């Protein structure tokens, strides 16, 4: 009775977690590890948000909330969309979930039938296709190179849409590449998907962590698009596990029923913390952190090419650089494993993000302070010099 269900056999392990585990093991032995692998900046949750959660818990607000979240937080998010993006939203269209993963779980359960296809860019965040597989649907990966910012385009949708394709999922800013889809890009995608009578899902989880233009939402150009978002990245609440989706109002009863059955409700303390995310004090802290990430980005964009990493597309957002390491390796998994063992610098191999050119790409997460990034670059430089000398 040990045989796993077939679907679980078709879900690949997330290699970055194995790298993280090995890095932590090395740290336990006293090795100084520099973490550039996991998408979690070294900033704690802003103090006003922590205090809001503590105050709520001390007031006894520790029970279940409604399955789709606190009405007051749904209303606050609707205000945020209006004030920041000039998007008018009925709060009833906003569904709060345990992390953005919870939102994708609900959408996959509600919208994907067995053998449906979910159109995705390769490279892309791997768990997206795995969620589809859990519900007997399938990720349909489209190779996307630097000439199109590693992103799906309207032309890709028109070319690769299959009779069984149900939806296209894009991310802006994207993981692992940090590239951003412009409003025109998003409008073209939305039009292409409408032509196929499909659904456009847009992951805006890194929204707010923008460096070359102001943040925007697909809802500004495509009110019928589906949005996935999270308090984890820009708002600094990774461990609180709170996300949301913006969906058509007609979908809400189904999502409510599924949420009741799958996880009852989002975490209550996290929701009270999130209510304080939009105060001037919290937003000032978050903007200061975004500016610091921008400095880290600028340093690596200058330093990495000197080591032999090619960066064909600079990231416009998030906190990642997706680098072409073909001049240095033809096996990104082995490269990252050896780099970690020899130098204590942890990177993520491209094989985590799909198949297209995955063996010659690596992802740098600029999630640690500038001094540590400088140390990491120095270690990599010495290591590469030693390898060339052998």
Secondary structure, 3 states (H helix, E strand, C coil): CCCCCHHHHCCCCCHHHHHHHHHHHHHHCCCCCEECCCCCCCCCCCHHHHHHHHHHHHCCCCCCCCCCCCHHHHHHHHHHHHHHHCCCCCHHHEEEECHHHHHHHHHHHHHCCCCCEEEEEECCCCHHHHHHHHCCCEEEEEECCHHHCCCCCHHHHHHHCCCCEEEEEEECCCCCCCCCCCHHHHHHHHHHHHHCCCEEEEECCCCCCECCCCCCCHHHCCCCCEEEEECCCCCCCHHHCCEEEECCHHHHHHHHHHHHHHCCCCCHHHHHHHHCCCCHHHHHHHHHHHHHHHHHHHHHHHHHHHHCCECCCCCCECCEEEEECCCCCCCHHHHHHHHHHHHCEECEEHHHHCCCCHHHEEEEECCCCHHHHHHHHHHHHHHHHHHHHC
